[in-house]
Amino acid sequence: MERDGRLGVGIIGAGLVGPVIGAALGGAGHAVVGITSGSDDERASAVLPDVPVLDALEVVRRAELVVIAVPHDQLESLAAGIAEVGGWQIGQLVLHTDPAFGIEVLRPAAEKGAIPLAVHPAITFTGTSIDLRQLQAGFAAVTAPAAVLPIAQALAVEIGCEPVVVAEADRAAYADAIQTATEFSRSIIGQATGRLREIGIDNPGGYLSALVQSTVERALREASDPPPLL
């Protein structure tokens, strides 16, 4: 499959992540050729206007780069199912966004000659254009075969993120860290705002906004500082 740097991008998964990734790649000069239907097609079409809604096999047929952004428990069966009907193409780039998986989950596509890539942007997606700004300040975990790692890194950059290579064997630990950060933060803030609401503060989220943001930023700076010399 010949390429000139501009790819036809197909999106499988019209949830919070897929349309935004498509919009980011479209903004980088690629052409989004199709997206599958999802739970909120109206929101997806607001992010990707005028992109045809197609079934998964037609998306794969039209695309040089297929972005798979589906729920965690659907990824493996989706890759295998498309392989079974001969959907994957030789030289086609197949990229998934799940934090827990590397490229092994895409083995059915790779066995048909496709190129497997795993790129997880480390942001919390809202499914709106707001995410495009968040991507510009974020990082992405990248896993790919050594020969095509530069392609995965370049795509991460085009999405807007700074790529960080995560080994296949480390994806589970990576996913655990991401889950811990997001779920713990959400839980603690929920508890704190609940306590403030109980004592009559009407806008507890707004009240805590500056405090939480400054505290998190300080903790992140401290975590990024080099360890002290012994």
KEKE-3310 file (N, C-alpha, C; in steps of 0.2 Angstrom, whole numbers, plus 5000, padded with zeros to 4 digits):
npx = (5004:5004:5010:5008:5011:5000:4986:4971:4960:4951:4938:4935:4923:4913:4913:4918:4932:4936:4930:4937:4951:4950:4947:4958:4968:4963:4965:4979:4981:4977:4964:4948:4939:4929:4917:4912:4895:4889:4885:4881:4878:4876:4884:4896:4896:4896:4909:4916:4911:4902:4908:4906:4895:4898:4898:4909:4918:4917:4923:4936:4939:4941:4951:4968:4974:4968:4959:4956:4944:4937:4927:4936:4934:4930:4940:4949:4941:4935:4946:4949:4938:4936:4948:4944:4935:4942:4946:4957:4971:4986:5000:4992:4989:4985:4978:4976:4968:4968:4973:4978:4982:4995:5003:5000:4987:4982:4986:4979:4976:4989:4994:4988:4995:4994:4999:5003:4999:5000:4993:4990:4983:4986:4974:4959:4945:4932:4924:4922:4926:4934:4944:4954:4962:4967:4974:4985:4993:4997:5003:5007:5006:5016:5017:5024:5030:5048:5053:5043:5041:5044:5034:5022:5026:5026:5013:5007:5012:5006:4993:4994:5001:5015:5025:5029:5038:5032:5035:5029:5027:5025:5013:5002:5005:5006:4993:4987:4993:4987:4973:4973:4977:4966:4954:4956:4958:4945:4937:4941:4939:4925:4922:4926:4919:4906:4906:4908:4896:4887:4888:4883:4889:4886:4892:4902:4912:4917:4922:4933:4941:4953:4961:4962:4968:4980:4986:4987:4996:5007:5010:5013:5024:5033:5034:5040:5053:5070:5077:5083:5101:5110)
npy = (4994:5010:5026:5044:5051:5057:5051:5040:5039:5028:5026:5016:5015:5025:5032:5042:5043:5039:5049:5061:5058:5055:5068:5075:5070:5073:5087:5087:5085:5073:5062:5059:5045:5038:5032:5022:5018:5024:5026:5039:5047:5059:5068:5063:5067:5080:5083:5077:5082:5079:5067:5050:5038:5022:5003:4992:4984:4991:5003:4998:4993:5005:5013:5018:5019:5013:5017:5010:5012:5006:4999:4991:4977:4973:4974:4963:4953:4960:4963:4950:4946:4954:4949:4936:4937:4942:4956:4964:4973:4971:4980:4989:5002:4998:5005:5005:5012:5008:5008:4996:4986:4981:4978:4964:4961:4964:4954:4946:4955:4958:4946:4945:4954:4967:4982:4983:4995:5003:5016:5026:5040:5050:5057:5062:5059:5069:5068:5079:5094:5101:5092:5092:5102:5098:5087:5093:5096:5084:5068:5052:5035:5023:5009:4997:4987:4986:4991:4999:5008:5022:5027:5025:5034:5046:5047:5049:5061:5069:5068:5076:5074:5071:5058:5043:5029:5013:4997:4981:4971:4979:4985:4982:4986:4999:5003:5000:5010:5022:5019:5020:5033:5041:5035:5036:5050:5055:5049:5054:5068:5067:5063:5074:5085:5081:5082:5096:5100:5096:5104:5116:5123:5128:5127:5116:5111:5121:5129:5121:5120:5129:5125:5111:5110:5117:5109:5097:5100:5104:5091:5084:5090:5088:5074:5073:5078:5075:5061:5063:5064:5051)
npz = (5000:4995:5001:5003:5014:5017:5024:5022:5034:5044:5057:5069:5081:5089:5101:5115:5112:5099:5088:5092:5090:5077:5072:5076:5069:5056:5057:5056:5043:5037:5029:5034:5031:5035:5048:5061:5067:5083:5101:5102:5090:5085:5093:5089:5076:5077:5080:5070:5056:5042:5039:5032:5039:5042:5040:5050:5042:5030:5033:5036:5023:5016:5022:5025:5037:5051:5065:5080:5092:5104:5117:5131:5132:5120:5110:5106:5101:5090:5082:5078:5072:5061:5054:5051:5041:5031:5031:5034:5027:5017:5023:5029:5041:5058:5072:5089:5104:5117:5134:5141:5132:5122:5106:5104:5105:5093:5084:5075:5065:5061:5056:5044:5037:5040:5049:5066:5079:5095:5103:5116:5121:5135:5142:5149:5141:5134:5123:5115:5106:5115:5119:5110:5113:5125:5121:5115:5126:5131:5134:5126:5127:5118:5109:5098:5084:5082:5070:5065:5074:5073:5065:5073:5083:5076:5073:5085:5088:5078:5082:5093:5104:5115:5112:5122:5124:5128:5133:5127:5137:5148:5147:5155:5168:5165:5162:5174:5182:5176:5178:5192:5194:5188:5194:5207:5209:5205:5214:5227:5225:5224:5237:5244:5239:5242:5256:5258:5252:5261:5272:5267:5256:5241:5228:5227:5219:5211:5222:5226:5215:5212:5223:5222:5209:5210:5220:5214:5203:5210:5216:5205:5199:5210:5209:5196:5199:5200:5209:5226:5229:5237)
capx = (5000:5009:5007:5012:5011:4993:4982:4964:4959:4945:4938:4930:4922:4911:4912:4921:4939:4937:4929:4942:4957:4949:4947:4965:4972:4961:4968:4986:4981:4974:4957:4944:4935:4923:4917:4906:4890:4890:4879:4879:4881:4875:4890:4902:4895:4898:4917:4918:4905:4902:4911:4901:4894:4899:4900:4916:4921:4918:4928:4943:4941:4942:4956:4975:4975:4962:4959:4951:4943:4931:4928:4942:4932:4928:4945:4952:4936:4934:4952:4949:4932:4938:4952:4941:4931:4947:4945:4963:4974:4993:5002:4987:4991:4980:4980:4971:4970:4967:4979:4980:4985:5001:5001:4998:4980:4981:4989:4975:4977:4996:4994:4985:4999:4993:5005:4999:5001:4996:4994:4985:4984:4984:4970:4952:4941:4925:4921:4921:4932:4939:4949:4959:4967:4970:4979:4991:4997:4997:5008:5004:5010:5017:5020:5024:5036:5054:5054:5038:5040:5044:5027:5018:5028:5024:5005:5006:5014:5001:4987:4995:5004:5022:5026:5033:5038:5030:5036:5023:5027:5024:5006:4997:5007:5005:4986:4985:4994:4982:4967:4974:4977:4959:4948:4957:4956:4938:4934:4943:4936:4918:4921:4927:4914:4900:4907:4906:4889:4883:4889:4879:4892:4882:4896:4909:4917:4920:4926:4939:4945:4960:4965:4964:4973:4987:4989:4989:5001:5013:5012:5016:5031:5038:5035:5045:5059:5075:5078:5089:5107:5111)
capy = (5000:5016:5032:5050:5055:5059:5044:5039:5037:5026:5026:5011:5017:5032:5034:5048:5044:5039:5055:5066:5056:5057:5076:5077:5067:5077:5093:5086:5084:5067:5063:5054:5042:5034:5031:5017:5021:5023:5027:5046:5049:5067:5071:5061:5071:5087:5083:5075:5084:5076:5060:5045:5033:5015:4998:4992:4981:4996:5007:4995:4993:5012:5016:5016:5019:5011:5018:5006:5015:5003:4996:4986:4970:4971:4975:4957:4950:4964:4962:4943:4945:4957:4945:4930:4939:4945:4963:4968:4973:4971:4986:4994:5003:4997:5008:5005:5017:5005:5008:4990:4982:4983:4976:4957:4960:4965:4949:4944:4959:4957:4940:4946:4959:4974:4984:4984:5000:5004:5023:5028:5047:5050:5062:5060:5062:5071:5067:5085:5098:5103:5087:5093:5106:5094:5083:5097:5097:5078:5062:5046:5029:5021:5002:4995:4983:4991:4993:5004:5012:5029:5028:5026:5040:5051:5048:5052:5069:5072:5068:5082:5072:5069:5050:5039:5022:5008:4990:4977:4968:4984:4989:4980:4990:5006:5003:5001:5017:5026:5018:5022:5041:5043:5033:5039:5057:5056:5047:5059:5074:5066:5064:5081:5090:5079:5085:5103:5101:5094:5110:5121:5126:5127:5125:5114:5109:5128:5131:5117:5120:5131:5121:5104:5110:5119:5104:5092:5102:5103:5084:5082:5093:5084:5067:5074:5080:5069:5059:5066:5060:5048)
capz = (5000:4994:5005:5002:5020:5019:5025:5023:5041:5046:5064:5072:5088:5089:5108:5117:5110:5091:5084:5093:5087:5070:5071:5077:5063:5051:5058:5054:5036:5034:5027:5038:5026:5038:5055:5063:5071:5090:5105:5102:5083:5085:5096:5085:5069:5078:5080:5063:5052:5035:5038:5031:5044:5038:5045:5051:5036:5025:5036:5035:5016:5013:5025:5025:5044:5055:5072:5084:5099:5106:5124:5132:5131:5113:5105:5104:5096:5084:5077:5076:5068:5054:5051:5049:5035:5026:5030:5035:5021:5018:5024:5032:5048:5062:5078:5094:5109:5124:5138:5144:5127:5117:5099:5103:5104:5085:5080:5069:5059:5059:5052:5038:5034:5043:5054:5072:5083:5101:5105:5121:5123:5142:5144:5150:5135:5135:5117:5112:5103:5120:5120:5105:5117:5130:5118:5114:5132:5134:5132:5123:5127:5111:5108:5091:5082:5082:5063:5063:5080:5071:5062:5079:5087:5072:5073:5092:5088:5074:5087:5097:5110:5115:5113:5126:5122:5133:5131:5127:5144:5153:5146:5161:5173:5163:5163:5181:5184:5173:5181:5199:5194:5186:5198:5214:5209:5205:5221:5232:5224:5225:5244:5247:5237:5246:5263:5257:5250:5267:5276:5264:5251:5235:5222:5230:5214:5210:5228:5227:5209:5212:5228:5219:5203:5212:5224:5209:5199:5214:5217:5198:5199:5214:5206:5191:5201:5200:5216:5229:5229:5243)
cpx = (5004:5005:5012:5013:5004:4989:4975:4963:4952:4944:4932:4929:4920:4909:4915:4928:4939:4936:4935:4949:4956:4950:4955:4969:4970:4964:4976:4986:4979:4967:4953:4939:4929:4923:4911:4901:4891:4884:4877:4882:4880:4881:4896:4902:4897:4906:4919:4912:4907:4906:4906:4901:4894:4899:4907:4920:4922:4923:4935:4944:4943:4949:4963:4977:4968:4963:4954:4950:4937:4932:4933:4940:4930:4934:4948:4947:4935:4940:4952:4943:4933:4943:4949:4937:4936:4947:4952:4967:4982:4995:4998:4989:4984:4982:4975:4973:4969:4973:4982:4983:4991:4998:4999:4991:4978:4984:4985:4975:4984:4997:4992:4989:4998:4998:5001:5003:4997:4998:4989:4987:4981:4981:4963:4948:4934:4921:4919:4927:4937:4945:4955:4964:4970:4975:4986:4996:4998:5003:5004:5009:5010:5020:5019:5030:5042:5054:5049:5037:5040:5037:5022:5019:5025:5017:5004:5007:5008:4994:4988:4999:5012:5023:5031:5032:5036:5031:5029:5022:5025:5017:5002:4999:5005:4997:4984:4987:4989:4976:4967:4973:4970:4954:4950:4956:4949:4935:4935:4939:4928:4917:4921:4921:4907:4900:4905:4899:4885:4883:4886:4883:4889:4886:4903:4914:4921:4925:4933:4943:4952:4964:4967:4969:4980:4990:4991:4996:5008:5015:5015:5023:5036:5039:5040:5052:5064:5076:5084:5095:5108:5119)
cpy = (5006:5022:5038:5054:5057:5052:5045:5036:5034:5025:5021:5012:5024:5035:5041:5049:5044:5045:5060:5064:5057:5064:5078:5076:5071:5084:5093:5085:5078:5067:5057:5052:5039:5033:5026:5021:5020:5025:5034:5048:5056:5070:5069:5066:5078:5088:5081:5076:5081:5070:5055:5040:5026:5009:4997:4989:4987:5001:5005:4995:5000:5015:5013:5015:5018:5012:5015:5009:5012:5001:4991:4979:4968:4971:4968:4953:4954:4963:4955:4942:4948:4952:4939:4931:4942:4952:4967:4967:4973:4978:4991:4995:5002:4999:5007:5010:5014:5005:5001:4985:4985:4980:4968:4956:4961:4960:4946:4948:4959:4951:4940:4952:4966:4976:4987:4990:5001:5011:5025:5035:5047:5056:5058:5063:5064:5070:5073:5088:5100:5098:5088:5098:5102:5089:5086:5097:5090:5073:5056:5040:5025:5014:5000:4991:4988:4994:4999:5009:5020:5031:5029:5032:5046:5053:5051:5059:5072:5072:5074:5080:5071:5061:5048:5032:5017:5001:4986:4974:4973:4987:4988:4985:4998:5007:5004:5007:5022:5026:5021:5030:5043:5041:5036:5046:5058:5054:5052:5065:5073:5066:5071:5086:5088:5082:5092:5105:5100:5100:5116:5125:5124:5125:5122:5112:5116:5130:5127:5117:5123:5127:5115:5105:5112:5113:5098:5094:5102:5096:5082:5084:5089:5077:5067:5076:5074:5067:5062:5061:5058:5050)
cpz = (5000:4998:5003:5008:5022:5019:5025:5029:5042:5054:5065:5079:5088:5096:5109:5114:5102:5087:5085:5090:5079:5068:5072:5071:5056:5051:5056:5046:5033:5033:5031:5033:5028:5045:5056:5067:5079:5094:5105:5095:5082:5087:5091:5078:5071:5078:5073:5058:5045:5033:5037:5037:5040:5043:5045:5046:5031:5027:5034:5027:5013:5016:5025:5032:5047:5062:5076:5091:5102:5114:5125:5130:5124:5108:5102:5099:5090:5079:5074:5071:5061:5050:5048:5042:5029:5025:5030:5028:5022:5018:5027:5039:5053:5069:5083:5100:5116:5128:5140:5139:5124:5110:5099:5102:5096:5081:5074:5063:5056:5055:5045:5034:5036:5048:5060:5076:5089:5103:5110:5123:5131:5144:5146:5145:5137:5128:5113:5109:5109:5121:5115:5109:5122:5127:5117:5120:5135:5131:5129:5124:5120:5112:5101:5089:5081:5075:5061:5069:5078:5068:5068:5083:5083:5072:5080:5092:5084:5078:5091:5103:5110:5116:5118:5125:5128:5130:5131:5134:5149:5152:5152:5166:5172:5164:5170:5184:5182:5177:5188:5199:5193:5192:5205:5214:5209:5211:5226:5231:5225:5233:5247:5245:5241:5253:5263:5256:5257:5272:5273:5259:5244:5229:5224:5225:5212:5216:5228:5221:5210:5217:5225:5213:5205:5216:5219:5205:5204:5215:5210:5197:5203:5212:5200:5192:5201:5208:5219:5229:5236:5246)
residu = (MET:GLU:ARG:ASP:GLY:ARG:LEU:GLY:VAL:GLY:ILE:ILE:GLY:ALA:GLY:LEU:VAL:GLY:PRO:VAL:ILE:GLY:ALA:ALA:LEU:GLY:GLY:ALA:GLY:HIS:ALA:VAL:VAL:GLY:ILE:THR:SER:GLY:SER:ASP:ASP:GLU:ARG:ALA:SER:ALA:VAL:LEU:PRO:ASP:VAL:PRO:VAL:LEU:ASP:ALA:LEU:GLU:VAL:VAL:ARG:ARG:ALA:GLU:LEU:VAL:VAL:ILE:ALA:VAL:PRO:HIS:ASP:GLN:LEU:GLU:SER:LEU:ALA:ALA:GLY:ILE:ALA:GLU:VAL:GLY:GLY:TRP:GLN:ILE:GLY:GLN:LEU:VAL:LEU:HIS:THR:ASP:PRO:ALA:PHE:GLY:ILE:GLU:VAL:LEU:ARG:PRO:ALA:ALA:GLU:LYS:GLY:ALA:ILE:PRO:LEU:ALA:VAL:HIS:PRO:ALA:ILE:THR:PHE:THR:GLY:THR:SER:ILE:ASP:LEU:ARG:GLN:LEU:GLN:ALA:GLY:PHE:ALA:ALA:VAL:THR:ALA:PRO:ALA:ALA:VAL:LEU:PRO:ILE:ALA:GLN:ALA:LEU:ALA:VAL:GLU:ILE:GLY:CYS:GLU:PRO:VAL:VAL:VAL:ALA:GLU:ALA:ASP:ARG:ALA:ALA:TYR:ALA:ASP:ALA:ILE:GLN:THR:ALA:THR:GLU:PHE:SER:ARG:SER:ILE:ILE:GLY:GLN:ALA:THR:GLY:ARG:LEU:ARG:GLU:ILE:GLY:ILE:ASP:ASN:PRO:GLY:GLY:TYR:LEU:SER:ALA:LEU:VAL:GLN:SER:THR:VAL:GLU:ARG:ALA:LEU:ARG:GLU:ALA:SER:ASP:PRO:PRO:PRO:LEU:LEU)
# end
